[in-house]
Amino acid sequence: MAEKLVQHRHCQMCLKATPLGEEFCNDDCKEKWNQLIKANKKKNLMVMVWMVIVVIFAVLILSFV
Ligand SMILES: [Zn+2]
């Protein structure tokens, strides 16, 4: 029984059980996952850019006060 539990993984996208060694149940999920990762990376980059802008503004404002 314990062996059976070890012998499968779950699709990272839809969490369905997938064969051993497979991270996704099909190519659709793989594609969706990759798009999600890409979107997340872009989002993180935007957040970082905004943080830098806010810090620069904060420093500018503080230096004028
Ligand atoms: Zn899936």
N, CA, C, O and the ligand as a Tripos MOL2 file, in Angstrom:
@<TRIPOS>MOLECULE
protein
  261   259    66     0     0
PROTEIN
NO_CHARGES

@<TRIPOS>ATOM
      1 N           0.8510   -1.2000    0.0000 N.3       1 MET1
      2 CA          0.0000    0.0000    0.0000 C.3       1 MET1
      3 C           0.8880    1.2520    0.0000 C.2       1 MET1
      4 O           0.6590    2.1810   -0.7740 O.2       1 MET1
      5 N           1.8860    1.2660    0.8620 N.am      2 ALA2
      6 CA          2.7950    2.4080    0.9130 C.3       2 ALA2
      7 C           3.5070    2.5540   -0.4190 C.2       2 ALA2
      8 O           3.7730    3.6660   -0.8740 O.2       2 ALA2
      9 N           3.8120    1.4320   -1.0350 N.am      3 GLU3
     10 CA          4.5020    1.4350   -2.3270 C.3       3 GLU3
     11 C           3.6400    2.1310   -3.3770 C.2       3 GLU3
     12 O           4.1400    2.8980   -4.2000 O.2       3 GLU3
     13 N           2.3380    1.8510   -3.3370 N.am      4 LYS4
     14 CA          1.4240    2.4260   -4.3160 C.3       4 LYS4
     15 C           1.3990    3.9510   -4.1700 C.2       4 LYS4
     16 O           1.2970    4.6790   -5.1580 O.2       4 LYS4
     17 N           1.4910    4.4100   -2.9490 N.am      5 LEU5
     18 CA          1.4600    5.8510   -2.7050 C.3       5 LEU5
     19 C           2.7040    6.5270   -3.2830 C.2       5 LEU5
     20 O           2.6350    7.6490   -3.7860 O.2       5 LEU5
     21 N           3.8200    5.8440   -3.2070 N.am      6 VAL6
     22 CA          5.0710    6.4100   -3.6980 C.3       6 VAL6
     23 C           5.1190    6.3900   -5.2250 C.2       6 VAL6
     24 O           5.7870    7.2140   -5.8500 O.2       6 VAL6
     25 N           4.3870    5.4200   -5.8210 N.am      7 GLN7
     26 CA          4.5070    5.1830   -7.2560 C.3       7 GLN7
     27 C           3.7840    6.2010   -8.1510 C.2       7 GLN7
     28 O           3.7360    6.0190   -9.3670 O.2       7 GLN7
     29 N           3.2360    7.2410   -7.5830 N.am      8 HIS8
     30 CA          2.6260    8.2300   -8.4720 C.3       8 HIS8
     31 C           2.8390    9.6420   -7.9340 C.2       8 HIS8
     32 O           3.0910    9.8490   -6.7470 O.2       8 HIS8
     33 N           2.7290   10.5960   -8.8400 N.am      9 ARG9
     34 CA          2.8320   12.0020   -8.4510 C.3       9 ARG9
     35 C           1.5320   12.6870   -8.8220 C.2       9 ARG9
     36 O           0.6080   12.0600   -9.3400 O.2       9 ARG9
     37 N           1.4750   13.9690   -8.5530 N.am     10 HIS10
     38 CA          0.2790   14.7160   -8.9290 C.3      10 HIS10
     39 C           0.6440   15.7970   -9.9280 C.2      10 HIS10
     40 O           1.6690   16.4680   -9.8120 O.2      10 HIS10
     41 N          -0.2170   15.9400  -10.8980 N.am     11 CYS11
     42 CA         -0.0370   16.9730  -11.9080 C.3      11 CYS11
     43 C           0.0870   18.3160  -11.1950 C.2      11 CYS11
     44 O          -0.7370   18.6340  -10.3370 O.2      11 CYS11
     45 N           1.0960   19.1020  -11.5330 N.am     12 GLN12
     46 CA          1.3150   20.3740  -10.8470 C.3      12 GLN12
     47 C           0.2210   21.3840  -11.1770 C.2      12 GLN12
     48 O           0.0070   22.3510  -10.4440 O.2      12 GLN12
     49 N          -0.4610   21.1460  -12.2820 N.am     13 MET13
     50 CA         -1.4780   22.0980  -12.7330 C.3      13 MET13
     51 C          -2.8550   21.7530  -12.1700 C.2      13 MET13
     52 O          -3.4870   22.5980  -11.5370 O.2      13 MET13
     53 N          -3.3270   20.5340  -12.3870 N.am     14 CYS14
     54 CA         -4.6910   20.1870  -11.9860 C.3      14 CYS14
     55 C          -4.7160   19.2090  -10.8160 C.2      14 CYS14
     56 O          -5.7870   18.8330  -10.3410 O.2      14 CYS14
     57 N          -3.5320   18.7960  -10.3500 N.am     15 LEU15
     58 CA         -3.3850   17.9480   -9.1740 C.3      15 LEU15
     59 C          -3.9520   16.5390   -9.3580 C.2      15 LEU15
     60 O          -4.1610   15.8240   -8.3780 O.2      15 LEU15
     61 N          -4.2010   16.1390  -10.5960 N.am     16 LYS16
     62 CA         -4.5930   14.7570  -10.8590 C.3      16 LYS16
     63 C          -3.3720   13.8650  -10.6870 C.2      16 LYS16
     64 O          -2.2380   14.3190  -10.8330 O.2      16 LYS16
     65 N          -3.6030   12.6200  -10.3850 N.am     17 ALA17
     66 CA         -2.4850   11.6870  -10.2740 C.3      17 ALA17
     67 C          -1.8710   11.4800  -11.6580 C.2      17 ALA17
     68 O          -2.5890   11.3320  -12.6470 O.2      17 ALA17
     69 N          -0.5530   11.4700  -11.7200 N.am     18 THR18
     70 CA          0.1350   11.2620  -12.9930 C.3      18 THR18
     71 C           1.0970   10.0890  -12.8510 C.2      18 THR18
     72 O           1.4750    9.7470  -11.7310 O.2      18 THR18
     73 N           1.5010    9.4680  -13.9450 N.am     19 PRO19
     74 CA          2.4560    8.3650  -13.8810 C.3      19 PRO19
     75 C           3.7810    8.8230  -13.2770 C.2      19 PRO19
     76 O           4.1260   10.0040  -13.3280 O.2      19 PRO19
     77 N           4.5010    7.8880  -12.7180 N.am     20 LEU20
     78 CA          5.7930    8.1900  -12.1040 C.3      20 LEU20
     79 C           6.7200    8.8370  -13.1310 C.2      20 LEU20
     80 O           6.8400    8.3620  -14.2600 O.2      20 LEU20
     81 N           7.3690    9.9210  -12.7280 N.am     21 GLY21
     82 CA          8.3070   10.5900  -13.6230 C.3      21 GLY21
     83 C           7.6570   11.6810  -14.4480 C.2      21 GLY21
     84 O           8.3460   12.4720  -15.0920 O.2      21 GLY21
     85 N           6.3190   11.7270  -14.4330 N.am     22 GLU22
     86 CA          5.6220   12.7680  -15.1860 C.3      22 GLU22
     87 C           5.1780   13.8580  -14.2230 C.2      22 GLU22
     88 O           4.5910   13.5770  -13.1780 O.2      22 GLU22
     89 N           5.4620   15.1050  -14.5840 N.am     23 GLU23
     90 CA          5.0500   16.1910  -13.7060 C.3      23 GLU23
     91 C           3.6540   16.6920  -14.0520 C.2      23 GLU23
     92 O           3.0060   17.3600  -13.2460 O.2      23 GLU23
     93 N           3.1910   16.3600  -15.2690 N.am     24 PHE24
     94 CA          1.8780   16.8270  -15.7010 C.3      24 PHE24
     95 C           1.0930   15.6780  -16.3050 C.2      24 PHE24
     96 O           1.6840   14.7340  -16.8290 O.2      24 PHE24
     97 N          -0.2360   15.7430  -16.2390 N.am     25 CYS25
     98 CA         -1.0560   14.6440  -16.7370 C.3      25 CYS25
     99 C          -1.1150   14.6810  -18.2580 C.2      25 CYS25
    100 O          -1.2970   13.6350  -18.8820 O.2      25 CYS25
    101 N          -0.9690   15.8430  -18.8710 N.am     26 ASN26
    102 CA         -0.8990   15.9170  -20.3320 C.3      26 ASN26
    103 C          -0.2300   17.2130  -20.7710 C.2      26 ASN26
    104 O           0.1060   18.0630  -19.9470 O.2      26 ASN26
    105 N          -0.0400   17.3510  -22.0800 N.am     27 ASP27
    106 CA          0.6890   18.5170  -22.5960 C.3      27 ASP27
    107 C          -0.0580   19.8210  -22.3480 C.2      27 ASP27
    108 O           0.5500   20.8840  -22.2210 O.2      27 ASP27
    109 N          -1.3920   19.7240  -22.2800 N.am     28 ASP28
    110 CA         -2.1930   20.9180  -22.0130 C.3      28 ASP28
    111 C          -1.8140   21.5470  -20.6830 C.2      28 ASP28
    112 O          -1.6150   22.7570  -20.5710 O.2      28 ASP28
    113 N          -1.7200   20.6800  -19.6760 N.am     29 CYS29
    114 CA         -1.3770   21.1560  -18.3380 C.3      29 CYS29
    115 C           0.0450   21.7160  -18.3280 C.2      29 CYS29
    116 O           0.3190   22.7170  -17.6660 O.2      29 CYS29
    117 N           0.9370   21.0720  -19.0560 N.am     30 LYS30
    118 CA          2.3270   21.5190  -19.1220 C.3      30 LYS30
    119 C           2.3850   22.9340  -19.7000 C.2      30 LYS30
    120 O           3.0810   23.8140  -19.1940 O.2      30 LYS30
    121 N           1.6250   23.1120  -20.7790 N.am     31 GLU31
    122 CA          1.5740   24.4100  -21.4510 C.3      31 GLU31
    123 C           1.0280   25.4830  -20.5110 C.2      31 GLU31
    124 O           1.5810   26.5770  -20.3970 O.2      31 GLU31
    125 N          -0.0780   25.1360  -19.8380 N.am     32 LYS32
    126 CA         -0.7110   26.0870  -18.9270 C.3      32 LYS32
    127 C           0.2490   26.4620  -17.8080 C.2      32 LYS32
    128 O           0.3570   27.6260  -17.4220 O.2      32 LYS32
    129 N           0.9430   25.4510  -17.2960 N.am     33 TRP33
    130 CA          1.8860   25.6820  -16.1930 C.3      33 TRP33
    131 C           2.9980   26.6220  -16.6430 C.2      33 TRP33
    132 O           3.3590   27.5590  -15.9300 O.2      33 TRP33
    133 N           3.5380   26.3610  -17.8370 N.am     34 ASN34
    134 CA          4.6240   27.1980  -18.3450 C.3      34 ASN34
    135 C           4.1660   28.6410  -18.5220 C.2      34 ASN34
    136 O           4.9120   29.5800  -18.2460 O.2      34 ASN34
    137 N           2.9250   28.8030  -18.9870 N.am     35 GLN35
    138 CA          2.4030   30.1610  -19.1630 C.3      35 GLN35
    139 C           2.2450   30.8500  -17.8200 C.2      35 GLN35
    140 O           2.5060   32.0460  -17.6860 O.2      35 GLN35
    141 N           1.8120   30.0790  -16.8230 N.am     36 LEU36
    142 CA          1.6400   30.6110  -15.4740 C.3      36 LEU36
    143 C           2.9810   31.0850  -14.9250 C.2      36 LEU36
    144 O           3.0790   32.1690  -14.3480 O.2      36 LEU36
    145 N           4.0090   30.2660  -15.1090 N.am     37 ILE37
    146 CA          5.3530   30.6080  -14.6300 C.3      37 ILE37
    147 C           5.8370   31.8830  -15.3140 C.2      37 ILE37
    148 O           6.3840   32.7830  -14.6770 O.2      37 ILE37
    149 N           5.6200   31.9360  -16.6260 N.am     38 LYS38
    150 CA          6.0500   33.1090  -17.3960 C.3      38 LYS38
    151 C           5.3530   34.3560  -16.8820 C.2      38 LYS38
    152 O           5.9900   35.3880  -16.6680 O.2      38 LYS38
    153 N           4.0180   34.2610  -16.6790 N.am     39 ALA39
    154 CA          3.2360   35.4010  -16.2080 C.3      39 ALA39
    155 C           3.7210   35.8270  -14.8360 C.2      39 ALA39
    156 O           3.8270   37.0210  -14.5530 O.2      39 ALA39
    157 N           4.0160   34.8600  -13.9840 N.am     40 ASN40
    158 CA          4.4910   35.1630  -12.6350 C.3      40 ASN40
    159 C           5.8230   35.8810  -12.6660 C.2      40 ASN40
    160 O           6.0490   36.8190  -11.9020 O.2      40 ASN40
    161 N           6.7120   35.4390  -13.5540 N.am     41 LYS41
    162 CA          8.0260   36.0710  -13.6600 C.3      41 LYS41
    163 C           7.8750   37.5230  -14.0710 C.2      41 LYS41
    164 O           8.5370   38.4070  -13.5270 O.2      41 LYS41
    165 N           6.9840   37.7650  -15.0480 N.am     42 LYS42
    166 CA          6.7450   39.1230  -15.5200 C.3      42 LYS42
    167 C           6.1990   39.9690  -14.3890 C.2      42 LYS42
    168 O           6.6070   41.1150  -14.1990 O.2      42 LYS42
    169 N           5.2570   39.3840  -13.6270 N.am     43 LYS43
    170 CA          4.6320   40.1020  -12.5190 C.3      43 LYS43
    171 C           5.6980   40.4810  -11.4880 C.2      43 LYS43
    172 O           5.7340   41.6140  -11.0100 O.2      43 LYS43
    173 N           6.5570   39.5300  -11.1540 N.am     44 ASN44
    174 CA          7.6060   39.7870  -10.1680 C.3      44 ASN44
    175 C           8.5160   40.9100  -10.6320 C.2      44 ASN44
    176 O           8.9220   41.7610   -9.8410 O.2      44 ASN44
    177 N           8.8350   40.9070  -11.9290 N.am     45 LEU45
    178 CA          9.7040   41.9400  -12.4860 C.3      45 LEU45
    179 C           9.0400   43.3030  -12.3410 C.2      45 LEU45
    180 O           9.6920   44.2750  -11.9610 O.2      45 LEU45
    181 N           7.7430   43.3770  -12.6420 N.am     46 MET46
    182 CA          7.0090   44.6370  -12.5330 C.3      46 MET46
    183 C           6.9990   45.1230  -11.0970 C.2      46 MET46
    184 O           7.1810   46.3120  -10.8380 O.2      46 MET46
    185 N           6.7850   44.2000  -10.1550 N.am     47 VAL47
    186 CA          6.7690   44.5700   -8.7400 C.3      47 VAL47
    187 C           8.1220   45.1340   -8.3360 C.2      47 VAL47
    188 O           8.1940   46.1180   -7.6000 O.2      47 VAL47
    189 N           9.1900   44.5150   -8.8130 N.am     48 MET48
    190 CA         10.5360   44.9790   -8.4700 C.3      48 MET48
    191 C          10.7930   46.3610   -9.0460 C.2      48 MET48
    192 O          11.3500   47.2280   -8.3720 O.2      48 MET48
    193 N          10.3820   46.5660  -10.3060 N.am     49 VAL49
    194 CA         10.5620   47.8740  -10.9510 C.3      49 VAL49
    195 C           9.8150   48.9430  -10.1600 C.2      49 VAL49
    196 O          10.3410   50.0290   -9.9180 O.2      49 VAL49
    197 N           8.5740   48.6230   -9.7580 N.am     50 TRP50
    198 CA          7.7800   49.5890   -8.9870 C.3      50 TRP50
    199 C           8.4130   49.8890   -7.6340 C.2      50 TRP50
    200 O           8.3970   51.0300   -7.1720 O.2      50 TRP50
    201 N           8.9700   48.8610   -7.0040 N.am     51 MET51
    202 CA          9.6070   49.0610   -5.7080 C.3      51 MET51
    203 C          10.8030   49.9880   -5.8400 C.2      51 MET51
    204 O          11.0140   50.8590   -4.9960 O.2      51 MET51
    205 N          11.5880   49.8040   -6.8980 N.am     52 VAL52
    206 CA         12.7570   50.6590   -7.1340 C.3      52 VAL52
    207 C          12.3020   52.0910   -7.3490 C.2      52 VAL52
    208 O          12.8970   53.0240   -6.8090 O.2      52 VAL52
    209 N          11.2440   52.2710   -8.1410 N.am     53 ILE53
    210 CA         10.7220   53.6190   -8.4060 C.3      53 ILE53
    211 C          10.2720   54.2730   -7.1050 C.2      53 ILE53
    212 O          10.5850   55.4360   -6.8500 O.2      53 ILE53
    213 N           9.5330   53.5230   -6.2810 N.am     54 VAL54
    214 CA          9.0320   54.0620   -5.0060 C.3      54 VAL54
    215 C          10.1980   54.4490   -4.1000 C.2      54 VAL54
    216 O          10.1660   55.5010   -3.4610 O.2      54 VAL54
    217 N          11.2210   53.6070   -4.0440 N.am     55 VAL55
    218 CA         12.3850   53.8980   -3.1890 C.3      55 VAL55
    219 C          13.0930   55.1610   -3.6760 C.2      55 VAL55
    220 O          13.4860   56.0100   -2.8760 O.2      55 VAL55
    221 N          13.2540   55.2760   -5.0010 N.am     56 ILE56
    222 CA         13.9170   56.4650   -5.5580 C.3      56 ILE56
    223 C          13.1260   57.7210   -5.2080 C.2      56 ILE56
    224 O          13.6960   58.7390   -4.8160 O.2      56 ILE56
    225 N          11.7880   57.6340   -5.3570 N.am     57 PHE57
    226 CA         10.9450   58.7780   -5.0240 C.3      57 PHE57
    227 C          11.0440   59.1150   -3.5480 C.2      57 PHE57
    228 O          11.1260   60.2850   -3.1740 O.2      57 PHE57
    229 N          11.0370   58.0870   -2.7130 N.am     58 ALA58
    230 CA         11.1140   58.2970   -1.2690 C.3      58 ALA58
    231 C          12.4180   58.9970   -0.9110 C.2      58 ALA58
    232 O          12.4260   59.9250   -0.1020 O.2      58 ALA58
    233 N          13.5110   58.5580   -1.5090 N.am     59 VAL59
    234 CA         14.8120   59.1660   -1.2320 C.3      59 VAL59
    235 C          14.8160   60.6240   -1.7030 C.2      59 VAL59
    236 O          15.3090   61.5080   -1.0030 O.2      59 VAL59
    237 N          14.2670   60.8630   -2.8850 N.am     60 LEU60
    238 CA         14.2100   62.2280   -3.4220 C.3      60 LEU60
    239 C          13.4100   63.1320   -2.5120 C.2      60 LEU60
    240 O          13.8330   64.2400   -2.1840 O.2      60 LEU60
    241 N          12.2280   62.6380   -2.1000 N.am     61 ILE61
    242 CA         11.3540   63.4520   -1.2500 C.3      61 ILE61
    243 C          12.0310   63.7290    0.0920 C.2      61 ILE61
    244 O          12.0030   64.8560    0.5860 O.2      61 ILE61
    245 N          12.6330   62.7030    0.6740 N.am     62 LEU62
    246 CA         13.2870   62.8670    1.9760 C.3      62 LEU62
    247 C          14.4660   63.8320    1.8710 C.2      62 LEU62
    248 O          14.7320   64.5750    2.8160 O.2      62 LEU62
    249 N          15.1680   63.8380    0.7610 N.am     63 SER63
    250 CA         16.3260   64.7160    0.6370 C.3      63 SER63
    251 C          15.9120   66.1710    0.4500 C.2      63 SER63
    252 O          16.7030   67.0840    0.6860 O.2      63 SER63
    253 N          14.6630   66.3830    0.0230 N.am     64 PHE64
    254 CA         14.1730   67.7570   -0.1500 C.3      64 PHE64
    255 C          13.5710   68.3130    1.1260 C.2      64 PHE64
    256 O          13.5250   69.5300    1.3070 O.2      64 PHE64
    257 N          13.1040   67.4350    2.0240 N.am     65 VAL65
    258 CA         12.4460   67.8920    3.2420 C.3      65 VAL65
    259 C          13.4660   68.4600    4.2300 C.2      65 VAL65
    260 O          13.0940   68.8970    5.3190 O.2      65 VAL65
    261 ZN         -3.1400   18.0370  -15.2840 Zn       66 ZN66
@<TRIPOS>BOND
     1     1     2 1
     2     2     3 1
     3     3     4 2
     4     3     5 am
     5     5     6 1
     6     6     7 1
     7     7     8 2
     8     7     9 am
     9     9    10 1
    10    10    11 1
    11    11    12 2
    12    11    13 am
    13    13    14 1
    14    14    15 1
    15    15    16 2
    16    15    17 am
    17    17    18 1
    18    18    19 1
    19    19    20 2
    20    19    21 am
    21    21    22 1
    22    22    23 1
    23    23    24 2
    24    23    25 am
    25    25    26 1
    26    26    27 1
    27    27    28 2
    28    27    29 am
    29    29    30 1
    30    30    31 1
    31    31    32 2
    32    31    33 am
    33    33    34 1
    34    34    35 1
    35    35    36 2
    36    35    37 am
    37    37    38 1
    38    38    39 1
    39    39    40 2
    40    39    41 am
    41    41    42 1
    42    42    43 1
    43    43    44 2
    44    43    45 am
    45    45    46 1
    46    46    47 1
    47    47    48 2
    48    47    49 am
    49    49    50 1
    50    50    51 1
    51    51    52 2
    52    51    53 am
    53    53    54 1
    54    54    55 1
    55    55    56 2
    56    55    57 am
    57    57    58 1
    58    58    59 1
    59    59    60 2
    60    59    61 am
    61    61    62 1
    62    62    63 1
    63    63    64 2
    64    63    65 am
    65    65    66 1
    66    66    67 1
    67    67    68 2
    68    67    69 am
    69    69    70 1
    70    70    71 1
    71    71    72 2
    72    71    73 am
    73    73    74 1
    74    74    75 1
    75    75    76 2
    76    75    77 am
    77    77    78 1
    78    78    79 1
    79    79    80 2
    80    79    81 am
    81    81    82 1
    82    82    83 1
    83    83    84 2
    84    83    85 am
    85    85    86 1
    86    86    87 1
    87    87    88 2
    88    87    89 am
    89    89    90 1
    90    90    91 1
    91    91    92 2
    92    91    93 am
    93    93    94 1
    94    94    95 1
    95    95    96 2
    96    95    97 am
    97    97    98 1
    98    98    99 1
    99    99   100 2
   100    99   101 am
   101   101   102 1
   102   102   103 1
   103   103   104 2
   104   103   105 am
   105   105   106 1
   106   106   107 1
   107   107   108 2
   108   107   109 am
   109   109   110 1
   110   110   111 1
   111   111   112 2
   112   111   113 am
   113   113   114 1
   114   114   115 1
   115   115   116 2
   116   115   117 am
   117   117   118 1
   118   118   119 1
   119   119   120 2
   120   119   121 am
   121   121   122 1
   122   122   123 1
   123   123   124 2
   124   123   125 am
   125   125   126 1
   126   126   127 1
   127   127   128 2
   128   127   129 am
   129   129   130 1
   130   130   131 1
   131   131   132 2
   132   131   133 am
   133   133   134 1
   134   134   135 1
   135   135   136 2
   136   135   137 am
   137   137   138 1
   138   138   139 1
   139   139   140 2
   140   139   141 am
   141   141   142 1
   142   142   143 1
   143   143   144 2
   144   143   145 am
   145   145   146 1
   146   146   147 1
   147   147   148 2
   148   147   149 am
   149   149   150 1
   150   150   151 1
   151   151   152 2
   152   151   153 am
   153   153   154 1
   154   154   155 1
   155   155   156 2
   156   155   157 am
   157   157   158 1
   158   158   159 1
   159   159   160 2
   160   159   161 am
   161   161   162 1
   162   162   163 1
   163   163   164 2
   164   163   165 am
   165   165   166 1
   166   166   167 1
   167   167   168 2
   168   167   169 am
   169   169   170 1
   170   170   171 1
   171   171   172 2
   172   171   173 am
   173   173   174 1
   174   174   175 1
   175   175   176 2
   176   175   177 am
   177   177   178 1
   178   178   179 1
   179   179   180 2
   180   179   181 am
   181   181   182 1
   182   182   183 1
   183   183   184 2
   184   183   185 am
   185   185   186 1
   186   186   187 1
   187   187   188 2
   188   187   189 am
   189   189   190 1
   190   190   191 1
   191   191   192 2
   192   191   193 am
   193   193   194 1
   194   194   195 1
   195   195   196 2
   196   195   197 am
   197   197   198 1
   198   198   199 1
   199   199   200 2
   200   199   201 am
   201   201   202 1
   202   202   203 1
   203   203   204 2
   204   203   205 am
   205   205   206 1
   206   206   207 1
   207   207   208 2
   208   207   209 am
   209   209   210 1
   210   210   211 1
   211   211   212 2
   212   211   213 am
   213   213   214 1
   214   214   215 1
   215   215   216 2
   216   215   217 am
   217   217   218 1
   218   218   219 1
   219   219   220 2
   220   219   221 am
   221   221   222 1
   222   222   223 1
   223   223   224 2
   224   223   225 am
   225   225   226 1
   226   226   227 1
   227   227   228 2
   228   227   229 am
   229   229   230 1
   230   230   231 1
   231   231   232 2
   232   231   233 am
   233   233   234 1
   234   234   235 1
   235   235   236 2
   236   235   237 am
   237   237   238 1
   238   238   239 1
   239   239   240 2
   240   239   241 am
   241   241   242 1
   242   242   243 1
   243   243   244 2
   244   243   245 am
   245   245   246 1
   246   246   247 1
   247   247   248 2
   248   247   249 am
   249   249   250 1
   250   250   251 1
   251   251   252 2
   252   251   253 am
   253   253   254 1
   254   254   255 1
   255   255   256 2
   256   255   257 am
   257   257   258 1
   258   258   259 1
   259   259   260 2
@<TRIPOS>SUBSTRUCTURE
     1 MET1         2 RESIDUE 1 A MET
     2 ALA2         6 RESIDUE 1 A ALA
     3 GLU3        10 RESIDUE 1 A GLU
     4 LYS4        14 RESIDUE 1 A LYS
     5 LEU5        18 RESIDUE 1 A LEU
     6 VAL6        22 RESIDUE 1 A VAL
     7 GLN7        26 RESIDUE 1 A GLN
     8 HIS8        30 RESIDUE 1 A HIS
     9 ARG9        34 RESIDUE 1 A ARG
    10 HIS10       38 RESIDUE 1 A HIS
    11 CYS11       42 RESIDUE 1 A CYS
    12 GLN12       46 RESIDUE 1 A GLN
    13 MET13       50 RESIDUE 1 A MET
    14 CYS14       54 RESIDUE 1 A CYS
    15 LEU15       58 RESIDUE 1 A LEU
    16 LYS16       62 RESIDUE 1 A LYS
    17 ALA17       66 RESIDUE 1 A ALA
    18 THR18       70 RESIDUE 1 A THR
    19 PRO19       74 RESIDUE 1 A PRO
    20 LEU20       78 RESIDUE 1 A LEU
    21 GLY21       82 RESIDUE 1 A GLY
    22 GLU22       86 RESIDUE 1 A GLU
    23 GLU23       90 RESIDUE 1 A GLU
    24 PHE24       94 RESIDUE 1 A PHE
    25 CYS25       98 RESIDUE 1 A CYS
    26 ASN26      102 RESIDUE 1 A ASN
    27 ASP27      106 RESIDUE 1 A ASP
    28 ASP28      110 RESIDUE 1 A ASP
    29 CYS29      114 RESIDUE 1 A CYS
    30 LYS30      118 RESIDUE 1 A LYS
    31 GLU31      122 RESIDUE 1 A GLU
    32 LYS32      126 RESIDUE 1 A LYS
    33 TRP33      130 RESIDUE 1 A TRP
    34 ASN34      134 RESIDUE 1 A ASN
    35 GLN35      138 RESIDUE 1 A GLN
    36 LEU36      142 RESIDUE 1 A LEU
    37 ILE37      146 RESIDUE 1 A ILE
    38 LYS38      150 RESIDUE 1 A LYS
    39 ALA39      154 RESIDUE 1 A ALA
    40 ASN40      158 RESIDUE 1 A ASN
    41 LYS41      162 RESIDUE 1 A LYS
    42 LYS42      166 RESIDUE 1 A LYS
    43 LYS43      170 RESIDUE 1 A LYS
    44 ASN44      174 RESIDUE 1 A ASN
    45 LEU45      178 RESIDUE 1 A LEU
    46 MET46      182 RESIDUE 1 A MET
    47 VAL47      186 RESIDUE 1 A VAL
    48 MET48      190 RESIDUE 1 A MET
    49 VAL49      194 RESIDUE 1 A VAL
    50 TRP50      198 RESIDUE 1 A TRP
    51 MET51      202 RESIDUE 1 A MET
    52 VAL52      206 RESIDUE 1 A VAL
    53 ILE53      210 RESIDUE 1 A ILE
    54 VAL54      214 RESIDUE 1 A VAL
    55 VAL55      218 RESIDUE 1 A VAL
    56 ILE56      222 RESIDUE 1 A ILE
    57 PHE57      226 RESIDUE 1 A PHE
    58 ALA58      230 RESIDUE 1 A ALA
    59 VAL59      234 RESIDUE 1 A VAL
    60 LEU60      238 RESIDUE 1 A LEU
    61 ILE61      242 RESIDUE 1 A ILE
    62 LEU62      246 RESIDUE 1 A LEU
    63 SER63      250 RESIDUE 1 A SER
    64 PHE64      254 RESIDUE 1 A PHE
    65 VAL65      258 RESIDUE 1 A VAL
    66 ZN66       261 GROUP 0 **** ****
